[in-house]
């Protein structure tokens, strides 16, 4: 890689850090996501999501992401987790400028986790120069040689089939993702509230992927298969200024049903809860905030942080209580904006697997 390329990558990383990670951002919610969004498009209820258009980027909004997690096993029954995420962040509103004047910054994370190892990598790119981007049709999301790519047979309504690839120090993976279920609208028909004060995102998922492929961890390739979950969100101000971080879970229930839920923590000790129960037929039912209860059961010390890596989850409206445990309690993403994210399993009224993401600790 040339010195020029390194300098440009460092420049992109610095710009993103200045946008999201400055001291000023500490008063704007986690990673600055609660900052004022003047000039960017608002998220409003009632907007109909349209596919394949909404698989692509929304540069009129300040931030969005394409986010994939997979719970996998090898032939011997050993469990693994895989994560792939591409973020787009606009430095300024307005018409898109060409080349190096483009105001988009791209950031990507990839990770692979086993019971004894957690490997991750981070990439940055500047928009407008062809190093990263997303197209809706044919669907491709990429940064350098990492890609989430639909083939010619991909159906817009299912976002299937897809191929996902990434590689970092001591890990790589290549997976094929398929689903015969339509996409699921989260929140209220795709309008996902994040507070009582108007913060929201547009949010849909494909929680019914099956995954199959090869995972290489510390130089040892294994054939793996399992289930995967993809989330798509975009917004201009997804958090309120007093929201310090979130606890998010995706659950693949043994019954075939799916659950997405999150808790957004506030500086005053309060929290905003939201989630959806997704049936085996793909129908999505929004959960009432007071129907969700999350209780930390166990903590993991990582550096100066104490992280709640075991949880009791109760969904009173559906009579569900489960207790989660991490595959690897050390699944910490020491990236530019550090967070914990890793595969989990759970037991109780139902058993299954899923993913846990925690920010702001």
C-alpha positions as CSV (number, residue, x, y, z in Angstrom):
1,X,0.0,0.0,0.0
2,X,1.4,3.4,-1.0
3,X,2.2,6.1,1.5
4,X,-0.4,8.3,-0.3
5,X,-3.0,5.6,0.4
6,X,-2.0,5.5,4.0
7,X,-2.2,9.2,4.4
8,X,-5.6,9.3,2.8
9,X,-6.9,6.6,5.0
10,X,-5.6,8.3,8.1
11,X,-7.2,11.5,6.9
12,X,-10.6,9.8,6.5
13,X,-10.3,8.3,10.0
14,X,-9.4,11.7,11.4
15,X,-12.4,13.4,9.8
16,X,-14.8,10.8,11.2
17,X,-13.2,11.0,14.7
18,X,-13.6,14.8,14.5
19,X,-17.3,14.4,13.5
20,X,-18.3,11.7,16.0
21,X,-15.6,11.5,18.7
22,X,-14.7,15.0,19.8
23,X,-15.1,16.3,23.3
24,X,-18.2,18.2,22.1
25,X,-19.8,14.9,21.2
26,X,-19.9,13.8,24.8
27,X,-22.8,16.1,25.2
28,X,-24.5,14.8,22.1
29,X,-25.2,11.2,23.0
30,X,-23.0,8.1,22.3
31,X,-20.5,8.8,19.5
32,X,-22.2,12.2,18.8
33,X,-25.4,10.5,17.4
34,X,-27.6,12.8,19.4
35,X,-26.1,16.0,17.9
36,X,-28.3,18.5,16.0
37,X,-28.9,17.5,12.4
38,X,-29.8,20.8,10.7
39,X,-29.8,20.5,6.9
40,X,-30.2,16.7,6.9
41,X,-33.4,14.9,6.0
42,X,-35.7,14.1,8.9
43,X,-37.1,10.7,9.9
44,X,-40.9,10.9,9.9
45,X,-43.6,8.3,10.6
46,X,-45.6,7.0,7.6
47,X,-42.8,6.8,5.0
48,X,-43.2,3.6,3.0
49,X,-40.0,1.7,2.6
50,X,-39.4,0.7,-1.0
51,X,-37.1,-2.1,-2.3
52,X,-34.7,-2.4,-3.9
53,X,-34.2,1.4,-3.6
54,X,-33.8,1.4,0.2
55,X,-31.1,-1.2,0.0
56,X,-28.9,1.5,-1.3
57,X,-27.5,4.7,0.3
58,X,-29.5,7.7,1.6
59,X,-27.0,10.6,1.4
60,X,-29.7,13.2,2.4
61,X,-29.5,11.5,5.9
62,X,-26.5,11.9,8.2
63,X,-25.8,8.3,9.1
64,X,-26.7,4.8,8.1
65,X,-25.4,1.2,8.3
66,X,-25.6,-2.3,6.8
67,X,-25.1,-4.7,9.6
68,X,-24.8,-8.5,9.6
69,X,-24.3,-11.0,12.4
70,X,-24.2,-14.8,12.1
71,X,-24.3,-17.6,14.7
72,X,-22.4,-20.6,13.2
73,X,-21.2,-24.1,14.0
74,X,-18.7,-26.4,12.5
75,X,-19.1,-30.2,11.9
76,X,-17.9,-30.9,15.4
77,X,-20.5,-28.6,17.0
78,X,-18.1,-25.9,17.9
79,X,-19.8,-22.4,18.0
80,X,-18.6,-19.3,16.2
81,X,-19.9,-15.8,15.5
82,X,-19.3,-13.5,12.6
83,X,-20.0,-9.7,12.3
84,X,-19.8,-7.5,9.2
85,X,-20.8,-3.8,9.3
86,X,-20.5,-0.9,6.9
87,X,-21.3,2.7,8.1
88,X,-21.8,5.8,6.0
89,X,-21.5,9.2,7.8
90,X,-22.1,12.5,6.1
91,X,-19.8,15.3,7.2
92,X,-22.1,18.0,5.9
93,X,-25.6,18.2,4.3
94,X,-26.3,19.3,0.7
95,X,-25.8,18.0,-2.8
96,X,-23.1,15.3,-3.2
97,X,-19.8,16.7,-4.3
98,X,-17.4,14.9,-6.6
99,X,-14.1,13.1,-5.9
100,X,-12.2,14.2,-2.8
101,X,-14.7,17.0,-2.2
102,X,-17.3,14.4,-1.4
103,X,-18.7,14.8,2.1
104,X,-19.2,11.0,2.8
105,X,-17.0,9.0,5.2
106,X,-17.2,5.2,5.3
107,X,-16.2,3.0,8.2
108,X,-16.4,-0.8,8.4
109,X,-16.0,-3.4,11.1
110,X,-15.6,-7.1,10.8
111,X,-15.1,-9.7,13.5
112,X,-14.9,-13.5,14.1
113,X,-15.5,-15.0,17.5
114,X,-15.1,-18.4,19.1
115,X,-15.2,-19.6,22.7
116,X,-11.5,-18.8,23.0
117,X,-10.7,-16.1,20.4
118,X,-12.1,-12.8,19.3
119,X,-10.6,-11.2,16.2
120,X,-11.7,-7.9,14.6
121,X,-10.6,-5.3,12.1
122,X,-11.7,-1.8,11.1
123,X,-11.4,0.1,7.8
124,X,-12.0,3.7,6.7
125,X,-12.6,5.3,3.3
126,X,-13.5,8.6,1.9
127,X,-16.5,8.8,-0.4
128,X,-16.3,9.9,-4.0
129,X,-13.1,8.0,-4.9
130,X,-14.4,4.4,-5.5
131,X,-12.9,2.9,-2.4
132,X,-16.2,2.2,-0.7
133,X,-19.9,2.5,-1.4
134,X,-23.2,0.8,-1.9
135,X,-25.5,0.3,-4.9
136,X,-29.1,-0.8,-4.6
137,X,-29.4,-2.8,-7.8
138,X,-27.4,-4.9,-8.3
139,X,-26.9,-4.8,-4.6
140,X,-23.3,-4.4,-3.5
141,X,-21.9,-2.9,-0.2
142,X,-18.1,-2.8,-0.1
143,X,-15.0,-1.2,1.3
144,X,-11.7,-2.2,-0.2
145,X,-11.9,-6.1,-0.5
146,X,-14.7,-6.5,2.0
147,X,-18.1,-7.0,0.4
148,X,-21.7,-7.9,0.9
149,X,-22.8,-8.7,-2.6
150,X,-26.0,-9.9,-4.2
151,X,-25.8,-12.1,-7.3
152,X,-28.0,-11.8,-10.4
153,X,-30.6,-14.0,-8.8
154,X,-31.0,-11.8,-5.7
155,X,-34.6,-10.9,-4.9
156,X,-35.2,-7.4,-3.6
157,X,-38.0,-8.5,-1.3
158,X,-35.8,-11.1,0.5
159,X,-32.3,-9.6,0.0
160,X,-31.3,-13.1,-1.0
161,X,-29.0,-14.7,-2.0
162,X,-26.0,-12.7,-0.7
163,X,-22.3,-13.4,-0.4
164,X,-20.3,-11.8,2.4
165,X,-16.5,-11.6,2.6
166,X,-14.0,-10.0,5.0
167,X,-10.5,-10.5,6.2
168,X,-8.3,-9.1,9.0
169,X,-5.3,-10.1,11.0
170,X,-5.7,-13.8,12.0
171,X,-9.2,-14.2,10.5
172,X,-11.3,-14.3,7.3
173,X,-14.6,-15.6,6.2
174,X,-16.7,-16.2,3.1
175,X,-20.3,-17.0,3.6
176,X,-23.4,-17.6,1.4
177,X,-26.6,-16.2,2.8
178,X,-30.1,-17.4,1.7
179,X,-33.6,-16.8,2.8
180,X,-37.1,-17.5,1.5
181,X,-38.7,-15.0,3.9
182,X,-39.5,-11.4,3.0
183,X,-37.8,-8.5,4.8
184,X,-39.2,-7.5,8.2
185,X,-40.1,-3.9,9.0
186,X,-39.0,-3.0,12.6
187,X,-40.7,-0.5,14.9
188,X,-44.0,0.7,13.4
189,X,-43.8,-0.3,9.7
190,X,-40.2,0.6,9.5
191,X,-40.3,3.7,11.7
192,X,-38.3,2.9,14.8
193,X,-38.5,5.4,17.7
194,X,-35.4,5.9,19.8
195,X,-36.9,8.3,22.4
196,X,-40.1,10.0,23.5
197,X,-38.7,13.3,22.0
198,X,-38.8,12.4,18.4
199,X,-35.5,10.7,17.7
200,X,-36.0,7.8,15.3
201,X,-34.6,5.8,12.4
202,X,-35.9,3.9,9.4
203,X,-35.2,0.3,10.2
204,X,-35.7,-3.1,8.5
205,X,-34.2,-6.5,8.9
206,X,-33.7,-9.9,7.3
207,X,-33.6,-12.2,10.4
208,X,-34.2,-15.4,8.4
209,X,-30.9,-15.9,6.7
210,X,-29.3,-19.3,6.7
211,X,-25.5,-19.2,6.3
212,X,-22.9,-21.6,5.0
213,X,-19.3,-21.2,4.1
214,X,-15.7,-21.1,5.4
215,X,-14.3,-19.3,8.4
216,X,-10.6,-19.1,9.1
217,X,-9.5,-18.2,12.6
218,X,-5.9,-18.1,13.6
219,X,-4.9,-19.9,10.4
220,X,-7.3,-22.8,10.8
221,X,-10.1,-22.9,8.2
222,X,-13.4,-24.7,9.1
223,X,-16.6,-25.2,7.2
224,X,-19.5,-23.6,9.1
225,X,-23.2,-23.2,8.8
226,X,-26.0,-21.6,10.9
227,X,-28.3,-18.6,11.0
228,X,-27.7,-14.9,10.2
229,X,-29.4,-11.6,10.8
230,X,-29.0,-8.4,8.7
231,X,-30.1,-5.0,9.9
232,X,-30.5,-1.8,7.8
233,X,-31.0,1.6,9.5
234,X,-30.6,5.2,8.5
235,X,-31.3,8.4,10.3
236,X,-30.1,12.0,10.8
237,X,-30.4,12.1,14.6
238,X,-30.9,8.5,15.9
239,X,-30.3,9.4,19.6
240,X,-31.3,12.1,22.1
241,X,-28.5,14.2,23.5
242,X,-28.8,12.6,26.9
243,X,-28.7,9.0,25.7
244,X,-25.3,7.5,26.6
245,X,-25.4,4.1,24.8
246,X,-27.5,1.1,24.1
247,X,-28.0,-2.6,24.8
248,X,-29.3,-4.4,21.7
249,X,-30.2,-8.1,21.3
250,X,-31.3,-10.2,18.4
251,X,-32.7,-13.6,19.3
252,X,-33.3,-16.7,17.1
253,X,-35.8,-18.6,19.2
254,X,-36.0,-22.4,19.0
255,X,-39.6,-22.1,17.9
256,X,-38.4,-20.3,14.7
257,X,-39.7,-16.9,15.9
258,X,-37.3,-14.0,16.2
259,X,-37.0,-11.1,18.6
260,X,-35.2,-7.7,18.3
261,X,-35.1,-5.5,21.3
262,X,-33.0,-2.6,22.7
263,X,-32.6,-0.4,25.7
264,X,-31.3,3.1,25.2
265,X,-29.7,4.3,28.5
266,X,-30.0,7.9,29.7
267,X,-27.8,10.1,31.9
268,X,-30.4,10.3,34.6
269,X,-30.5,6.5,35.0
270,X,-33.7,6.1,32.9
271,X,-34.0,4.1,29.7
272,X,-36.1,3.9,26.6
273,X,-37.1,0.4,25.5
274,X,-38.3,-0.9,22.1
275,X,-38.5,-4.1,20.2
276,X,-40.3,-6.3,17.8
277,X,-41.6,-9.9,18.0
278,X,-41.3,-11.6,14.6
279,X,-43.4,-14.7,13.9
280,X,-42.5,-17.7,11.9
281,X,-44.6,-16.3,9.1
282,X,-42.5,-13.1,9.1
283,X,-45.2,-10.8,10.6
284,X,-43.6,-8.2,12.9
285,X,-45.4,-7.1,16.0
286,X,-44.1,-4.0,17.9
287,X,-43.5,-4.6,21.6
288,X,-44.8,-2.1,24.1
289,X,-41.9,-0.5,26.1
290,X,-43.4,-1.6,29.4
291,X,-43.5,-5.2,28.1
292,X,-39.7,-5.4,28.0
293,X,-37.5,-6.0,31.0
294,X,-33.7,-6.4,30.8
295,X,-31.7,-7.3,33.9
296,X,-27.9,-7.8,34.0
297,X,-27.0,-11.0,35.7
298,X,-23.2,-11.1,35.3
299,X,-20.4,-8.7,34.4
300,X,-17.0,-9.0,32.7
301,X,-14.1,-6.7,33.4
302,X,-12.3,-5.6,30.3
303,X,-9.6,-2.9,31.0
304,X,-11.3,-0.2,33.0
305,X,-14.8,-1.2,31.9
306,X,-17.3,-3.4,33.7
307,X,-19.6,-4.9,31.0
308,X,-22.9,-6.7,31.7
309,X,-22.4,-9.8,29.5
310,X,-25.1,-12.0,31.0
311,X,-28.8,-10.9,30.9
312,X,-32.2,-12.0,31.9
313,X,-34.7,-11.0,29.2
314,X,-38.4,-10.9,29.9
315,X,-41.1,-10.1,27.4
316,X,-44.3,-10.0,29.5
317,X,-46.7,-9.7,26.5
318,X,-45.5,-13.1,25.2
319,X,-44.8,-14.9,28.4
320,X,-41.1,-15.3,27.6
321,X,-38.2,-15.3,30.1
322,X,-34.7,-16.3,29.0
323,X,-31.2,-15.9,30.4
324,X,-28.4,-15.2,28.0
325,X,-24.7,-16.1,28.1
326,X,-21.9,-15.0,25.8
327,X,-19.9,-17.4,23.7
328,X,-16.8,-15.4,24.6
329,X,-17.1,-12.8,27.4
330,X,-14.0,-11.0,25.9
331,X,-15.7,-10.1,22.6
332,X,-14.8,-6.5,22.9
333,X,-14.4,-4.3,19.8
334,X,-11.5,-2.0,20.5
335,X,-12.2,0.1,17.5
336,X,-12.3,3.9,17.1
337,X,-15.6,3.9,19.0
338,X,-15.2,0.9,21.3
339,X,-18.1,-1.4,22.1
340,X,-18.9,-5.0,23.1
341,X,-20.4,-7.3,20.5
342,X,-20.6,-11.0,20.3
343,X,-22.6,-14.2,19.8
344,X,-24.8,-15.4,22.7
345,X,-26.9,-18.4,23.6
346,X,-29.9,-18.5,25.9
347,X,-32.1,-20.8,27.9
348,X,-35.4,-20.6,29.8
349,X,-38.9,-20.6,28.3
350,X,-37.1,-21.1,24.9
351,X,-33.6,-21.9,23.9
352,X,-31.6,-20.5,21.0
353,X,-28.8,-18.2,19.8
354,X,-28.4,-14.6,19.0
355,X,-26.2,-11.5,19.2
356,X,-25.6,-8.9,21.9
357,X,-24.2,-5.4,21.2
358,X,-23.5,-2.9,24.0
359,X,-22.2,0.6,23.6
360,X,-21.3,3.5,25.9
361,X,-19.8,1.5,28.8
